Amino acid sequence: MISNESLASEILGHGAYLCVRRSGNGDVRRAGAARISTLAARLQLRNEFDPGTPPSRDSIALLRRRDATKGDVTDDDLLQAEWVIHVASKREGAVGEFCGEASRLLEPVARVRVLSGVVRPKNYTGAAMNNWAYANQVTQQPGGAMPNAFLFPLSKTADWWRKDWMERHTYFLPRYDDHGQMTSEGHALAAAAGIPHLLRRTYKSLTEPAPVGQYDFVSYFECSDADVPMFHQVCAALRDVKRNPEWRFVREGPIWHGRRVASWEELFS
């Protein structure tokens, strides 16, 4: 068995999504009014609605629900979330403090589920793949230009994690038969149409596989109104196991679709 010791273990950043839904007749708007923005300012988190150039790695985003679809994993806290708050930072303490304090403020009137993870170096990406898939990827745009946000967590099956990292790597690339004919596209080609259109961000679990009740990967996408069909097209391509055999080992959580807003007050407008 090839050891995982060759995989990068450095942590480059931390992030979390707070999935919030009203509990009883509580006034969520009042519970967070001024306090959430004050907390973000104290932790020096920039509002992603106006991300700057380059976008800050210490940031907060506010998302208002549009709709959500069920996945393989039952997760009513995400499926029924009315609002999502994203927080990201190079500083683990900043993310932990924000999640703890925001949860404390909101939990008397709301149910809060935190989906968190870390950013690590890319393990399966060489120079050519980086240039093809990442060098020209979409960077975060102002909320008015790319207002749609999709939160899409998932986990891999036990069979996936029993594979060594070299075998797992093969699922991201095309496969060819002995005559040079492509038999499947793999993850990279199946998702290629989205590269120029979708901002994408993924947090990984601190451990692989993730603990019970958590996700291995928490993925997030942003796009313009015109590119919403592209997001669904990419999802359909990834789910086609003839094109992308990797998805046989995937268990999807709900996909939550929200709208980026500029302020706490706009979450409730």
Rosetta blueprint (number, residue, H / E / L):
1 M L
2 I L
3 S L
4 N H
5 E H
6 S H
7 L L
8 A L
9 S L
10 E L
11 I L
12 L L
13 G E
14 H E
15 G E
16 A E
17 Y E
18 L E
19 C E
20 V E
21 R E
22 R E
23 S L
24 G L
25 N L
26 G L
27 D L
28 V H
29 R H
30 R H
31 A H
32 G H
33 A L
34 A L
35 R H
36 I H
37 S H
38 T H
39 L H
40 A H
41 A H
42 R H
43 L L
44 Q L
45 L L
46 R E
47 N E
48 E L
49 F L
50 D L
51 P L
52 G L
53 T L
54 P L
55 P L
56 S L
57 R L
58 D L
59 S E
60 I E
61 A E
62 L E
63 L E
64 R E
65 R E
66 R E
67 D E
68 A E
69 T E
70 K L
71 G L
72 D L
73 V L
74 T L
75 D L
76 D H
77 D H
78 L H
79 L H
80 Q L
81 A L
82 E L
83 W E
84 V E
85 I E
86 H E
87 V E
88 A E
89 S E
90 K L
91 R L
92 E H
93 G H
94 A H
95 V H
96 G H
97 E H
98 F H
99 C H
100 G H
101 E H
102 A H
103 S H
104 R H
105 L H
106 L H
107 E L
108 P L
109 V L
110 A E
111 R E
112 V E
113 R E
114 V E
115 L E
116 S E
117 G E
118 V E
119 V E
120 R L
121 P L
122 K L
123 N L
124 Y L
125 T L
126 G L
127 A H
128 A H
129 M H
130 N H
131 N H
132 W H
133 A H
134 Y L
135 A L
136 N L
137 Q L
138 V L
139 T L
140 Q L
141 Q L
142 P L
143 G L
144 G L
145 A L
146 M L
147 P L
148 N E
149 A E
150 F E
151 L E
152 F E
153 P E
154 L E
155 S E
156 K E
157 T L
158 A H
159 D H
160 W H
161 W H
162 R H
163 K L
164 D L
165 W H
166 M H
167 E H
168 R H
169 H H
170 T H
171 Y L
172 F L
173 L L
174 P L
175 R E
176 Y E
177 D L
178 D L
179 H L
180 G L
181 Q L
182 M E
183 T E
184 S E
185 E L
186 G H
187 H H
188 A H
189 L H
190 A H
191 A L
192 A H
193 A H
194 G H
195 I L
196 P L
197 H L
198 L L
199 L E
200 R E
201 R E
202 T E
203 Y E
204 K E
205 S L
206 L L
207 T L
208 E L
209 P L
210 A L
211 P L
212 V L
213 G L
214 Q L
215 Y L
216 D L
217 F E
218 V E
219 S E
220 Y E
221 F E
222 E E
223 C E
224 S L
225 D H
226 A H
227 D H
228 V H
229 P H
230 M H
231 F H
232 H H
233 Q H
234 V H
235 C H
236 A H
237 A H
238 L H
239 R H
240 D L
241 V L
242 K L
243 R L
244 N L
245 P H
246 E H
247 W H
248 R H
249 F H
250 V E
251 R E
252 E E
253 G L
254 P L
255 I E
256 W E
257 H E
258 G E
259 R E
260 R E
261 V E
262 A L
263 S L
264 W L
265 E H
266 E H
267 L H
268 F H
269 S L
